[in-house]
């Protein structure tokens, strides 16, 4: 860059502080809330429940037990349960932490679809899009920022989608690579379930984390690094294939073809957003 270009660029940066941020900001997207007239009717929610095989649940908030007093028996029981990560994962309304000081406080979704299959997820996505609803996803539930829940939202809860399948001769769709051993895990799988299926029952190895209640999905999406990552690389490097949802269509996409360095051990991957299973 020459001197003239540098001065022009510097001047533009200094003047940009005088311009309104609204001139560059994208239009705000406002989702429908329960108090709005356009919030889905009881009949609409009933139709969604039918579409997901009766797996729509109205979310109860256990923290309500502590609203009147933190000393009552129900509140004390709740805080004892919050020390159990399995309790957090098995409850659609609980987040890994209850909030950050002067930042946020945990608040549950209004309804949750306890998804059992791809059709349940697609129905929930369609319903949220057609009704302009907030949509959140909870798998393992290890979100310290509470992003596995959101107030006034519809939650897709994938906890029950935890099937683990060992594949001896797997080739990613659309690829011509040499068949290799791999493991397919559902989007609600936690690492304990993956380890049990792959190592305990099969005698193979899958690269995961040290905390067994963490979801396979969240750990990989957030760049998880485990005790043996220096030797077996990070989890993302072992990704073979994922199945995700685009415009409510179940699409299976081959992301990487030849991964010769994982040919002798099982590999795993989980979701990118709304993904049914991973190989």
ROLUMNU-215701 format. One record per atom (N, C-alpha, C): residue in three letters; atom name; y, x, z. Coordinates in steps of 0.1 Angstrom, whole numbers, plus 5000, padded with zeros to 4 digits. Layout:
<pts>
 type atom   c2   c1   c3
  ALA   CA    Y    X    Z
...
</pts>
This chain:
<pts>
 type atom   c2   c1   c3
  UNK    N 4988 5008 5000
  UNK   CA 5000 5000 5000
  UNK    C 5012 5009 5000
  UNK    N 5022 5006 4991
  UNK   CA 5034 5014 4990
  UNK    C 5045 5008 5000
  UNK    N 5056 5015 5001
  UNK   CA 5066 5012 5011
  UNK    C 5072 4998 5009
  UNK    N 5074 4994 4996
  UNK   CA 5080 4981 4994
  UNK    C 5070 4970 4997
  UNK    N 5058 4971 4994
  UNK   CA 5048 4961 4997
  UNK    C 5046 4960 5013
  UNK    N 5047 4971 5019
  UNK   CA 5046 4971 5034
  UNK    C 5057 4964 5040
  UNK    N 5070 4966 5036
  UNK   CA 5081 4959 5041
  UNK    C 5080 4944 5038
  UNK    N 5076 4940 5026
  UNK   CA 5075 4926 5023
  UNK    C 5064 4919 5033
  UNK    N 5053 4926 5035
  UNK   CA 5043 4920 5043
  UNK    C 5048 4919 5057
  UNK    N 5055 4929 5062
  UNK   CA 5060 4929 5076
  UNK    C 5070 4918 5078
  UNK    N 5079 4916 5068
  UNK   CA 5088 4905 5069
  UNK    C 5082 4892 5069
  UNK    N 5072 4890 5061
  UNK   CA 5065 4877 5060
  UNK    C 5058 4874 5074
  UNK    N 5052 4884 5080
  UNK   CA 5046 4882 5093
  UNK    C 5056 4878 5104
  UNK    N 5068 4885 5104
  UNK   CA 5078 4881 5114
  UNK    C 5084 4868 5112
  UNK    N 5085 4863 5099
  UNK   CA 5091 4850 5096
  UNK    C 5081 4839 5099
  UNK    N 5068 4842 5098
  UNK   CA 5058 4832 5100
  UNK    C 5059 4826 5114
  UNK    N 5065 4834 5124
  UNK   CA 5066 4828 5137
  UNK    C 5076 4817 5138
  UNK    N 5084 4815 5128
  UNK   CA 5094 4805 5127
  UNK    C 5089 4792 5121
  UNK    N 5077 4793 5114
  UNK   CA 5072 4781 5108
  UNK    C 5063 4773 5117
  UNK    N 5063 4761 5115
  UNK   CA 5056 4752 5124
  UNK    C 5041 4754 5121
  UNK    N 5033 4754 5132
  UNK   CA 5019 4755 5131
  UNK    C 5013 4744 5123
  UNK    N 5019 4732 5124
  UNK   CA 5014 4720 5117
  UNK    C 5014 4722 5102
  UNK    N 5022 4731 5097
  UNK   CA 5022 4734 5083
  UNK    C 5009 4740 5078
  UNK    N 5002 4746 5087
  UNK   CA 4990 4753 5083
  UNK    C 4977 4746 5089
  UNK    N 4979 4738 5099
  UNK   CA 4968 4732 5106
  UNK    C 4961 4722 5098
  UNK    N 4948 4721 5099
  UNK   CA 4940 4711 5092
  UNK    C 4942 4697 5100
  UNK    N 4942 4686 5093
  UNK   CA 4943 4673 5099
  UNK    C 4933 4672 5110
  UNK    N 4937 4667 5122
  UNK   CA 4928 4665 5133
  UNK    C 4918 4654 5130
  UNK    N 4905 4656 5134
  UNK   CA 4895 4646 5132
  UNK    C 4893 4639 5145
  UNK    N 4895 4627 5145
  UNK   CA 4893 4619 5157
  UNK    C 4881 4610 5156
  UNK    N 4871 4613 5165
  UNK   CA 4859 4605 5165
  UNK    C 4861 4592 5173
  UNK    N 4853 4582 5170
  UNK   CA 4853 4570 5177
  UNK    C 4848 4571 5192
  UNK    N 4855 4565 5201
  UNK   CA 4851 4566 5215
  UNK    C 4847 4552 5220
  UNK    N 4840 4551 5232
  UNK   CA 4835 4538 5237
  UNK    C 4846 4528 5238
  UNK    N 4859 4532 5241
  UNK   CA 4869 4522 5244
  UNK    C 4876 4517 5231
  UNK    N 4872 4523 5219
  UNK   CA 4877 4519 5207
  UNK    C 4871 4506 5201
  UNK    N 4878 4498 5194
  UNK   CA 4872 4486 5188
  UNK    C 4861 4489 5179
  UNK    N 4862 4500 5172
  UNK   CA 4851 4503 5162
  UNK    C 4839 4510 5168
  UNK    N 4838 4511 5181
  UNK   CA 4826 4517 5187
  UNK    C 4814 4508 5183
  UNK    N 4803 4513 5180
  UNK   CA 4791 4505 5176
  UNK    C 4788 4494 5185
  UNK    N 4784 4483 5180
  UNK   CA 4780 4471 5188
  UNK    C 4767 4473 5194
  UNK    N 4763 4465 5204
  UNK   CA 4750 4465 5210
  UNK    C 4739 4463 5199
  UNK    N 4742 4455 5189
  UNK   CA 4733 4452 5179
  UNK    C 4730 4465 5170
  UNK    N 4741 4472 5168
  UNK   CA 4740 4484 5160
  UNK    C 4731 4495 5168
  UNK    N 4734 4496 5181
  UNK   CA 4726 4505 5189
  UNK    C 4711 4501 5189
  UNK    N 4709 4488 5189
  UNK   CA 4695 4482 5189
  UNK    C 4688 4487 5176
  UNK    N 4695 4486 5165
  UNK   CA 4690 4490 5152
  UNK    C 4686 4505 5152
  UNK    N 4695 4513 5158
  UNK   CA 4692 4527 5159
  UNK    C 4679 4529 5167
  UNK    N 4678 4522 5178
  UNK   CA 4667 4524 5187
  UNK    C 4654 4521 5179
  UNK    N 4654 4510 5171
  UNK   CA 4643 4507 5163
  UNK    C 4640 4517 5152
  UNK    N 4650 4523 5147
  UNK   CA 4648 4533 5136
  UNK    C 4642 4546 5142
  UNK    N 4644 4549 5155
  UNK   CA 4638 4561 5161
  UNK    C 4626 4558 5170
  UNK    N 4620 4546 5167
  UNK   CA 4608 4543 5174
  UNK    C 4609 4540 5189
  UNK    N 4621 4535 5193
  UNK   CA 4623 4532 5207
  UNK    C 4627 4544 5215
  UNK    N 4631 4555 5209
  UNK   CA 4634 4567 5216
  UNK    C 4649 4569 5219
  UNK    N 4657 4558 5217
  UNK   CA 4671 4559 5221
  UNK    C 4672 4556 5236
  UNK    N 4679 4564 5243
  UNK   CA 4680 4562 5258
  UNK    C 4695 4562 5261
  UNK    N 4699 4554 5271
  UNK   CA 4712 4554 5276
  UNK    C 4712 4565 5287
  UNK    N 4722 4574 5286
  UNK   CA 4722 4586 5295
  UNK    C 4728 4583 5309
  UNK    N 4720 4585 5319
  UNK   CA 4725 4584 5333
  UNK    C 4730 4598 5337
  UNK    N 4740 4598 5346
  UNK   CA 4746 4610 5350
  UNK    C 4743 4612 5365
  UNK    N 4733 4622 5368
  UNK   CA 4729 4624 5382
  UNK    C 4741 4628 5391
  UNK    N 4751 4634 5385
  UNK   CA 4763 4638 5394
  UNK    C 4770 4626 5400
  UNK    N 4767 4614 5395
  UNK   CA 4773 4602 5402
  UNK    C 4769 4601 5416
  UNK    N 4757 4607 5419
  UNK   CA 4752 4606 5433
  UNK    C 4761 4614 5443
  UNK    N 4769 4622 5438
  UNK   CA 4778 4631 5446
  UNK    C 4792 4626 5446
  UNK    N 4795 4615 5439
  UNK   CA 4809 4611 5438
  UNK    C 4815 4605 5452
  UNK    N 4806 4598 5459
  UNK   CA 4811 4593 5472
  UNK    C 4811 4603 5483
  UNK    N 4800 4612 5483
  UNK   CA 4799 4622 5493
  UNK    C 4789 4633 5488
  UNK    N 4792 4645 5491
  UNK   CA 4784 4656 5488
  UNK    C 4773 4658 5498
  UNK    N 4773 4650 5509
  UNK   CA 4764 4652 5520
  UNK    C 4753 4642 5520
  UNK    N 4753 4632 5511
  UNK   CA 4743 4622 5511
  UNK    C 4730 4628 5505
  UNK    N 4718 4622 5508
  UNK   CA 4705 4627 5505
  UNK    C 4703 4629 5490
  UNK    N 4708 4619 5482
  UNK   CA 4706 4620 5467
  UNK    C 4714 4632 5461
  UNK    N 4726 4635 5467
  UNK   CA 4734 4646 5462
  UNK    C 4727 4659 5466
  UNK    N 4722 4660 5478
  UNK   CA 4716 4673 5482
  UNK    C 4703 4675 5474
  UNK    N 4696 4664 5471
  UNK   CA 4684 4666 5462
  UNK    C 4687 4671 5448
  UNK    N 4698 4665 5443
  UNK   CA 4703 4669 5430
  UNK    C 4706 4684 5429
  UNK    N 4714 4689 5439
  UNK   CA 4717 4703 5439
  UNK    C 4705 4712 5441
  UNK    N 4695 4707 5449
  UNK   CA 4683 4715 5450
  UNK    C 4676 4716 5437
  UNK    N 4676 4705 5429
  UNK   CA 4669 4704 5416
  UNK    C 4677 4713 5406
  UNK    N 4690 4714 5407
  UNK   CA 4697 4722 5398
  UNK    C 4694 4737 5398
  UNK    N 4687 4741 5408
  UNK   CA 4682 4755 5409
  UNK    C 4670 4757 5400
  UNK    N 4664 4746 5396
  UNK   CA 4652 4747 5387
  UNK    C 4656 4745 5373
  UNK    N 4654 4756 5365
  UNK   CA 4658 4755 5350
  UNK    C 4650 4745 5343
  UNK    N 4638 4742 5347
  UNK   CA 4630 4732 5340
  UNK    C 4635 4718 5342
  UNK    N 4641 4715 5354
  UNK   CA 4648 4703 5357
  UNK    C 4660 4701 5347
  UNK    N 4667 4711 5345
  UNK   CA 4679 4711 5337
  UNK    C 4675 4708 5322
  UNK    N 4664 4714 5318
  UNK   CA 4660 4712 5304
  UNK    C 4653 4699 5302
  UNK    N 4647 4693 5312
  UNK   CA 4641 4680 5311
  UNK    C 4650 4668 5313
  UNK    N 4662 4671 5316
  UNK   CA 4672 4660 5318
  UNK    C 4683 4661 5308
  UNK    N 4684 4650 5299
  UNK   CA 4694 4651 5288
  UNK    C 4708 4651 5293
  UNK    N 4711 4648 5305
  UNK   CA 4725 4647 5309
  UNK    C 4730 4659 5317
  UNK    N 4721 4669 5319
  UNK   CA 4725 4680 5328
  UNK    C 4727 4692 5319
  UNK    N 4738 4700 5322
  UNK   CA 4741 4712 5315
  UNK    C 4737 4724 5324
  UNK    N 4736 4736 5317
  UNK   CA 4732 4748 5325
  UNK    C 4742 4751 5336
  UNK    N 4755 4749 5334
  UNK   CA 4764 4750 5345
  UNK    C 4772 4737 5345
  UNK    N 4778 4734 5357
  UNK   CA 4786 4722 5358
  UNK    C 4800 4723 5354
  UNK    N 4804 4734 5350
  UNK   CA 4818 4736 5345
  UNK    C 4824 4749 5349
  UNK    N 4836 4752 5344
  UNK   CA 4844 4764 5347
  UNK    C 4857 4759 5353
  UNK    N 4861 4767 5363
  UNK   CA 4874 4763 5370
  UNK    C 4885 4764 5360
  UNK    N 4893 4753 5360
  UNK   CA 4905 4751 5351
  UNK    C 4901 4752 5336
  UNK    N 4888 4750 5334
  UNK   CA 4883 4750 5320
  UNK    C 4877 4737 5315
  UNK    N 4866 4734 5321
  UNK   CA 4859 4721 5317
  UNK    C 4850 4717 5329
  UNK    N 4846 4705 5329
  UNK   CA 4837 4699 5338
  UNK    C 4826 4692 5330
  UNK    N 4814 4693 5334
  UNK   CA 4803 4687 5326
  UNK    C 4804 4671 5326
  UNK    N 4802 4666 5315
  UNK   CA 4802 4651 5313
  UNK    C 4791 4648 5303
  UNK    N 4783 4638 5305
  UNK   CA 4772 4635 5297
  UNK    C 4775 4627 5284
  UNK    N 4766 4627 5275
  UNK   CA 4767 4618 5263
  UNK    C 4765 4604 5267
  UNK    N 4768 4594 5259
  UNK   CA 4766 4580 5262
  UNK    C 4752 4576 5259
  UNK    N 4747 4580 5247
  UNK   CA 4733 4577 5243
  UNK    C 4727 4590 5239
  UNK    N 4714 4590 5239
  UNK   CA 4706 4602 5234
  UNK    C 4694 4597 5226
  UNK    N 4691 4604 5215
  UNK   CA 4679 4601 5208
  UNK    C 4669 4612 5212
  UNK    N 4659 4608 5219
  UNK   CA 4648 4618 5223
  UNK    C 4639 4620 5211
  UNK    N 4644 4628 5202
  UNK   CA 4637 4630 5189
  UNK    C 4623 4635 5190
  UNK    N 4614 4629 5182
  UNK   CA 4600 4633 5181
  UNK    C 4597 4639 5168
  UNK    N 4605 4637 5158
  UNK   CA 4602 4642 5144
  UNK    C 4615 4642 5136
  UNK    N 4613 4647 5124
  UNK   CA 4625 4648 5115
  UNK    C 4632 4635 5112
  UNK    N 4624 4624 5111
  UNK   CA 4629 4611 5108
  UNK    C 4639 4607 5119
  UNK    N 4635 4609 5131
  UNK   CA 4644 4606 5143
  UNK    C 4657 4613 5142
  UNK    N 4657 4626 5138
  UNK   CA 4669 4634 5137
  UNK    C 4678 4628 5126
  UNK    N 4671 4626 5114
  UNK   CA 4679 4621 5103
  UNK    C 4685 4608 5106
  UNK    N 4678 4599 5113
  UNK   CA 4684 4586 5117
  UNK    C 4696 4587 5126
  UNK    N 4695 4597 5135
  UNK   CA 4707 4599 5144
  UNK    C 4719 4605 5137
  UNK    N 4716 4614 5128
  UNK   CA 4727 4620 5120
  UNK    C 4734 4609 5111
  UNK    N 4726 4601 5105
  UNK   CA 4731 4591 5097
  UNK    C 4740 4581 5105
  UNK    N 4735 4577 5117
  UNK   CA 4742 4568 5125
  UNK    C 4755 4574 5130
  UNK    N 4755 4586 5134
  UNK   CA 4767 4593 5138
  UNK    C 4778 4594 5127
  UNK    N 4773 4597 5115
  UNK   CA 4782 4599 5104
  UNK    C 4788 4585 5100
  UNK    N 4779 4575 5099
  UNK   CA 4784 4562 5094
  UNK    C 4793 4555 5104
  UNK    N 4792 4559 5117
  UNK   CA 4801 4553 5127
  UNK    C 4811 4563 5133
  UNK    N 4813 4575 5126
  UNK   CA 4823 4584 5130
  UNK    C 4822 4588 5145
  UNK    N 4810 4591 5149
  UNK   CA 4807 4595 5163
  UNK    C 4807 4610 5166
  UNK    N 4810 4614 5178
  UNK   CA 4807 4628 5182
  UNK    C 4792 4630 5182
  UNK    N 4787 4641 5178
  UNK   CA 4773 4644 5178
  UNK    C 4770 4658 5184
  UNK    N 4761 4658 5193
  UNK   CA 4758 4671 5199
  UNK    C 4743 4672 5200
  UNK    N 4738 4684 5202
  UNK   CA 4724 4687 5202
  UNK    C 4720 4695 5214
  UNK    N 4709 4691 5221
  UNK   CA 4703 4698 5232
  UNK    C 4689 4701 5229
  UNK    N 4685 4714 5230
  UNK   CA 4672 4719 5229
  UNK    C 4667 4724 5242
  UNK    N 4668 4737 5244
  UNK   CA 4665 4743 5257
  UNK    C 4675 4740 5268
  UNK    N 4687 4738 5264
  UNK   CA 4698 4734 5273
  UNK    C 4704 4746 5280
  UNK    N 4702 4758 5276
  UNK   CA 4708 4770 5282
  UNK    C 4722 4773 5276
  UNK    N 4731 4764 5277
  UNK   CA 4744 4766 5272
  UNK    C 4754 4767 5285
  UNK    N 4758 4779 5287
  UNK   CA 4767 4781 5299
  UNK    C 4781 4775 5297
  UNK    N 4784 4771 5285
  UNK   CA 4797 4765 5282
  UNK    C 4796 4750 5280
  UNK    N 4784 4744 5283
  UNK   CA 4782 4730 5283
  UNK    C 4782 4724 5270
  UNK    N 4779 4731 5259
  UNK   CA 4780 4726 5246
  UNK    C 4767 4718 5242
  UNK    N 4757 4717 5251
  UNK   CA 4745 4709 5249
  UNK    C 4748 4694 5253
  UNK    N 4760 4691 5256
  UNK   CA 4764 4678 5260
  UNK    C 4779 4676 5257
  UNK    N 4783 4663 5256
  UNK   CA 4798 4661 5253
  UNK    C 4801 4646 5257
  UNK    N 4812 4644 5263
  UNK   CA 4815 4630 5267
  UNK    C 4817 4621 5254
  UNK    N 4814 4608 5256
  UNK   CA 4816 4599 5245
  UNK    C 4809 4602 5232
  UNK    N 4797 4608 5233
  UNK   CA 4790 4613 5221
  UNK    C 4776 4607 5221
  UNK    N 4769 4609 5209
  UNK   CA 4755 4607 5207
  UNK    C 4748 4620 5208
  UNK    N 4738 4621 5216
  UNK   CA 4731 4634 5218
  UNK    C 4717 4633 5210
  UNK    N 4715 4644 5202
  UNK   CA 4701 4645 5197
  UNK    C 4694 4655 5206
  UNK    N 4684 4650 5213
  UNK   CA 4676 4658 5223
  UNK    C 4663 4662 5217
  UNK    N 4661 4674 5214
  UNK   CA 4649 4679 5207
  UNK    C 4638 4684 5217
  UNK    N 4639 4682 5229
  UNK   CA 4630 4688 5239
  UNK    C 4616 4685 5236
  UNK    N 4613 4673 5231
  UNK   CA 4599 4669 5228
  UNK    C 4593 4674 5215
  UNK    N 4602 4681 5207
  UNK   CA 4597 4687 5195
  UNK    C 4593 4702 5197
  UNK    N 4582 4704 5204
  UNK   CA 4578 4717 5208
  UNK    C 4565 4722 5203
  UNK    N 4560 4716 5192
  UNK   CA 4548 4721 5186
  UNK    C 4549 4735 5182
  UNK    N 4538 4742 5184
  UNK   CA 4537 4757 5180
  UNK    C 4524 4758 5172
  UNK    N 4526 4763 5159
  UNK   CA 4515 4764 5150
  UNK    C 4514 4779 5145
  UNK    N 4502 4785 5147
  UNK   CA 4500 4798 5142
  UNK    C 4495 4797 5127
  UNK    N 4501 4805 5119
  UNK   CA 4498 4805 5104
  UNK    C 4493 4819 5100
  UNK    N 4481 4820 5096
  UNK   CA 4475 4834 5093
  UNK    C 4480 4839 5079
  UNK    N 4483 4830 5070
  UNK   CA 4486 4835 5056
  UNK    C 4499 4827 5052
  UNK    N 4510 4830 5058
  UNK   CA 4522 4823 5055
  UNK    C 4530 4830 5044
  UNK    N 4535 4822 5035
  UNK   CA 4545 4827 5025
  UNK    C 4557 4817 5025
  UNK    N 4569 4822 5027
  UNK   CA 4580 4813 5027
  UNK    C 4582 4805 5014
  UNK    N 4586 4793 5014
  UNK   CA 4588 4785 5002
  UNK    C 4596 4792 4992
  UNK    N 4592 4792 4980
  UNK   CA 4600 4797 4969
  UNK    C 4599 4812 4968
  UNK    N 4590 4819 4976
  UNK   CA 4589 4833 4976
  UNK    C 4575 4837 4971
  UNK    N 4574 4850 4967
  UNK   CA 4562 4855 4961
  UNK    C 4557 4867 4969
  UNK    N 4561 4868 4982
  UNK   CA 4558 4879 4991
  UNK    C 4543 4878 4995
  UNK    N 4538 4889 5000
  UNK   CA 4524 4889 5004
  UNK    C 4522 4880 5017
  UNK    N 4512 4872 5017
  UNK   CA 4509 4863 5029
  UNK    C 4508 4871 5041
  UNK    N 4514 4866 5052
  UNK   CA 4514 4873 5065
  UNK    C 4513 4863 5076
  UNK    N 4510 4869 5088
  UNK   CA 4508 4860 5099
  UNK    C 4522 4856 5105
  UNK    N 4524 4843 5108
  UNK   CA 4536 4839 5113
  UNK    C 4534 4827 5123
  UNK    N 4544 4823 5130
  UNK   CA 4543 4811 5139
  UNK    C 4554 4802 5136
  UNK    N 4551 4789 5135
  UNK   CA 4561 4778 5133
  UNK    C 4563 4771 5146
  UNK    N 4576 4770 5150
  UNK   CA 4579 4764 5163
  UNK    C 4588 4752 5161
  UNK    N 4587 4742 5168
  UNK   CA 4596 4731 5168
  UNK    C 4609 4734 5174
  UNK    N 4620 4727 5171
  UNK   CA 4633 4730 5175
  UNK    C 4636 4729 5190
  UNK    N 4627 4722 5197
  UNK   CA 4628 4720 5211
  UNK    C 4620 4730 5219
  UNK    N 4613 4739 5212
  UNK   CA 4604 4749 5219
  UNK    C 4612 4758 5228
  UNK    N 4606 4761 5240
  UNK   CA 4612 4771 5248
  UNK    C 4603 4784 5247
  UNK    N 4608 4795 5252
  UNK   CA 4600 4807 5249
  UNK    C 4587 4807 5257
  UNK    N 4586 4801 5268
  UNK   CA 4573 4801 5276
  UNK    C 4562 4794 5267
  UNK    N 4566 4784 5260
  UNK   CA 4556 4777 5251
  UNK    C 4552 4785 5240
  UNK    N 4562 4793 5234
  UNK   CA 4559 4802 5223
  UNK    C 4550 4813 5227
  UNK    N 4553 4819 5239
  UNK   CA 4545 4830 5244
  UNK    C 4531 4826 5247
  UNK    N 4529 4814 5253
  UNK   CA 4516 4809 5256
  UNK    C 4508 4807 5244
  UNK    N 4513 4801 5234
  UNK   CA 4506 4798 5221
  UNK    C 4503 4811 5214
  UNK    N 4513 4820 5213
  UNK   CA 4511 4832 5205
  UNK    C 4503 4843 5212
  UNK    N 4507 4846 5224
  UNK   CA 4502 4857 5231
  UNK    C 4489 4854 5239
  UNK    N 4491 4844 5248
  UNK   CA 4480 4840 5257
  UNK    C 4468 4835 5249
  UNK    N 4470 4826 5240
  UNK   CA 4459 4819 5233
  UNK    C 4455 4826 5220
  UNK    N 4464 4835 5214
  UNK   CA 4460 4841 5201
  UNK    C 4459 4856 5202
  UNK    N 4465 4862 5212
  UNK   CA 4465 4876 5213
  UNK    C 4474 4883 5204
  UNK    N 4484 4876 5199
  UNK   CA 4494 4882 5190
  UNK    C 4507 4885 5198
  UNK    N 4518 4888 5191
  UNK   CA 4530 4891 5198
  UNK    C 4542 4884 5191
  UNK    N 4551 4878 5198
  UNK   CA 4563 4872 5193
  UNK    C 4575 4878 5200
  UNK    N 4585 4882 5193
  UNK   CA 4597 4888 5199
  UNK    C 4606 4877 5205
  UNK    N 4607 4877 5218
  UNK   CA 4616 4867 5224
  UNK    C 4624 4873 5236
  UNK    N 4628 4865 5245
  UNK   CA 4636 4869 5256
  UNK    C 4629 4870 5269
  UNK    N 4635 4874 5280
  UNK   CA 4629 4875 5293
  UNK    C 4629 4863 5301
  UNK    N 4638 4853 5298
  UNK   CA 4639 4841 5305
  UNK    C 4631 4830 5297
  UNK    N 4620 4826 5303
  UNK   CA 4611 4818 5295
  UNK    C 4615 4803 5294
  UNK    N 4625 4799 5301
  UNK   CA 4630 4785 5299
  UNK    C 4641 4784 5288
  UNK    N 4645 4795 5283
  UNK   CA 4655 4795 5272
  UNK    C 4649 4789 5259
  UNK    N 4656 4781 5252
  UNK   CA 4651 4776 5239
  UNK    C 4651 4787 5229
  UNK    N 4640 4786 5220
  UNK   CA 4639 4796 5209
  UNK    C 4652 4795 5200
  UNK    N 4656 4782 5198
  UNK   CA 4667 4780 5189
  UNK    C 4680 4786 5194
  UNK    N 4684 4783 5206
  UNK   CA 4697 4788 5211
  UNK    C 4697 4803 5212
  UNK    N 4686 4809 5216
  UNK   CA 4686 4824 5218
  UNK    C 4689 4831 5205
  UNK    N 4682 4826 5194
  UNK   CA 4684 4833 5181
  UNK    C 4698 4830 5175
  UNK    N 4702 4818 5177
  UNK   CA 4715 4815 5171
  UNK    C 4727 4823 5177
  UNK    N 4725 4826 5190
  UNK   CA 4736 4833 5197
  UNK    C 4733 4848 5198
  UNK    N 4725 4853 5189
  UNK   CA 4723 4867 5188
  UNK    C 4715 4873 5200
  UNK    N 4705 4866 5205
  UNK   CA 4698 4870 5217
  UNK    C 4691 4883 5215
  UNK    N 4690 4891 5226
  UNK   CA 4685 4905 5226
  UNK    C 4676 4906 5238
  UNK    N 4663 4910 5236
  UNK   CA 4653 4910 5246
  UNK    C 4650 4924 5250
  UNK    N 4640 4925 5260
  UNK   CA 4636 4938 5265
  UNK    C 4630 4947 5255
  UNK    N 4623 4942 5245
  UNK   CA 4617 4950 5235
  UNK    C 4624 4950 5221
  UNK    N 4636 4945 5221
  UNK   CA 4643 4944 5208
  UNK    C 4646 4958 5202
  UNK    N 4647 4968 5210
  UNK   CA 4650 4981 5204
  UNK    C 4637 4986 5196
  UNK    N 4626 4981 5200
  UNK   CA 4614 4985 5193
  UNK    C 4610 4975 5182
  UNK    N 4611 4962 5185
  UNK   CA 4607 4952 5176
  UNK    C 4619 4944 5169
  UNK    N 4630 4950 5170
  UNK   CA 4643 4945 5165
  UNK    C 4647 4931 5170
  UNK    N 4659 4926 5167
  UNK   CA 4663 4914 5172
  UNK    C 4656 4902 5165
  UNK    N 4657 4890 5171
  UNK   CA 4649 4879 5166
  UNK    C 4653 4875 5152
  UNK    N 4666 4876 5149
  UNK   CA 4671 4871 5136
  UNK    C 4664 4879 5125
  UNK    N 4661 4892 5128
  UNK   CA 4655 4900 5118
  UNK    C 4641 4896 5114
  UNK    N 4635 4888 5123
  UNK   CA 4621 4883 5121
  UNK    C 4621 4869 5115
  UNK    N 4632 4864 5112
  UNK   CA 4633 4851 5106
  UNK    C 4627 4850 5092
  UNK    N 4618 4841 5090
  UNK   CA 4612 4839 5077
  UNK    C 4617 4826 5070
  UNK    N 4617 4815 5077
  UNK   CA 4621 4803 5070
  UNK    C 4625 4792 5080
  UNK    N 4634 4784 5077
  UNK   CA 4638 4773 5086
  UNK    C 4639 4760 5078
  UNK    N 4638 4749 5085
  UNK   CA 4639 4736 5078
  UNK    C 4651 4729 5085
  UNK    N 4661 4726 5077
  UNK   CA 4673 4720 5083
  UNK    C 4677 4707 5076
  UNK    N 4688 4701 5080
  UNK   CA 4692 4688 5075
  UNK    C 4706 4689 5069
  UNK    N 4707 4686 5056
  UNK   CA 4719 4686 5049
  UNK    C 4722 4672 5044
  UNK    N 4732 4665 5048
  UNK   CA 4735 4651 5043
  UNK    C 4723 4642 5046
  UNK    N 4717 4644 5058
  UNK   CA 4705 4636 5062
  UNK    C 4693 4638 5054
  UNK    N 4692 4648 5046
  UNK   CA 4681 4651 5038
  UNK    C 4673 4663 5044
  UNK    N 4660 4661 5046
  UNK   CA 4652 4671 5051
  UNK    C 4649 4681 5040
  UNK    N 4655 4693 5042
  UNK   CA 4653 4703 5031
  UNK    C 4647 4716 5037
  UNK    N 4637 4721 5031
  UNK   CA 4631 4733 5035
  UNK    C 4636 4744 5026
  UNK    N 4642 4754 5032
  UNK   CA 4648 4765 5025
  UNK    C 4643 4778 5029
  UNK    N 4638 4786 5019
  UNK   CA 4634 4799 5021
  UNK    C 4646 4809 5022
  UNK    N 4648 4815 5033
  UNK   CA 4660 4824 5035
  UNK    C 4657 4838 5031
  UNK    N 4645 4843 5036
  UNK   CA 4642 4857 5033
  UNK    C 4628 4857 5027
  UNK    N 4626 4866 5018
  UNK   CA 4613 4867 5012
  UNK    C 4603 4877 5018
  UNK    N 4606 4890 5015
  UNK   CA 4596 4900 5019
  UNK    C 4601 4906 5032
  UNK    N 4592 4905 5042
  UNK   CA 4595 4911 5055
  UNK    C 4583 4919 5059
  UNK    N 4580 4930 5052
  UNK   CA 4568 4938 5054
  UNK    C 4566 4943 5068
  UNK    N 4578 4946 5075
  UNK   CA 4577 4952 5088
  UNK    C 4572 4942 5099
  UNK    N 4570 4929 5096
  UNK   CA 4565 4920 5105
  UNK    C 4551 4915 5102
  UNK    N 4545 4921 5092
  UNK   CA 4532 4917 5087
  UNK    C 4521 4917 5097
  UNK    N 4522 4925 5107
  UNK   CA 4511 4927 5117
  UNK    C 4514 4920 5130
  UNK    N 4524 4912 5131
  UNK   CA 4526 4905 5143
  UNK    C 4533 4891 5140
  UNK    N 4531 4882 5149
  UNK   CA 4537 4869 5147
  UNK    C 4552 4869 5148
  UNK    N 4558 4861 5141
  UNK   CA 4573 4860 5141
  UNK    C 4577 4846 5144
  UNK    N 4589 4844 5148
  UNK   CA 4594 4831 5152
  UNK    C 4609 4830 5149
  UNK    N 4613 4818 5147
  UNK   CA 4627 4815 5144
  UNK    C 4630 4800 5149
  UNK    N 4642 4797 5152
  UNK   CA 4645 4783 5155
  UNK    C 4657 4779 5148
  UNK    N 4663 4767 5152
  UNK   CA 4673 4760 5144
  UNK    C 4686 4767 5142
  UNK    N 4693 4763 5131
  UNK   CA 4706 4767 5127
  UNK    C 4716 4756 5131
  UNK    N 4712 4744 5131
  UNK   CA 4720 4733 5136
  UNK    C 4710 4722 5139
  UNK    N 4708 4714 5129
  UNK   CA 4698 4703 5131
  UNK    C 4686 4707 5123
  UNK    N 4677 4715 5129
  UNK   CA 4665 4720 5122
  UNK    C 4652 4715 5128
  UNK    N 4643 4711 5120
  UNK   CA 4631 4705 5125
  UNK    C 4621 4716 5130
  UNK    N 4619 4726 5122
  UNK   CA 4609 4737 5126
  UNK    C 4613 4749 5119
  UNK    N 4607 4760 5124
  UNK   CA 4610 4774 5119
  UNK    C 4598 4782 5118
  UNK    N 4598 4791 5108
  UNK   CA 4587 4800 5106
  UNK    C 4591 4814 5106
</pts>
